[in-house]
Amino acid sequence: MPILTADYSVLNHEEMAASIGLKAKHIPMLVGSFLEESAPLLESLEGSINNKDYAEIKAGAHSIKGSAGNLRFTEIYEMAKEMEFAGTDQKEDFDFAGYLDAIKKAVSTISI
């Protein structure tokens, strides 16, 4: 089941920076890049889900997972990981659309 309560509306730049080994001044740029790059990835992922293109679902989810993991967006990371594994296994009964919606909602809470 997707994580429906992921909320990143309050980001502590100091904590994020410390957890990834950077200075806090770099966090807004990295978060901005994540937001910029995730939009087309999520759109592409939606198309892959609609077309039941499991290889592309796996690839798109993997990209989102990596970026989210690097920034410690744990809930997004976990949901993308589940999607990636389900894509790998070509699980027809997996709720890809539900996970995608939950990831989109979580990303929409992120502010720089």
Sequence and secondary structure as in RCSB ss.txt:
>XXXX:A:sequence
MPILTADYSVLNHEEMAASIGLKAKHIPMLVGSFLEESAPLLESLEGSINNKDYAEIKAGAHSIKGSAGNLRFTE
IYEMAKEMEFAGTDQKEDFDFAGYLDAIKKAVSTISI
>XXXX:A:secstr
   TT   SS  HHHHHHHHTS GGGHHHHHHHHHHHHHHHHHHHHHHHHTT HHHHHHHHHHHHHHHHHTT HH
HHHHHHHHHHHHHTT TTS HHHHHHHHHHHHHT   
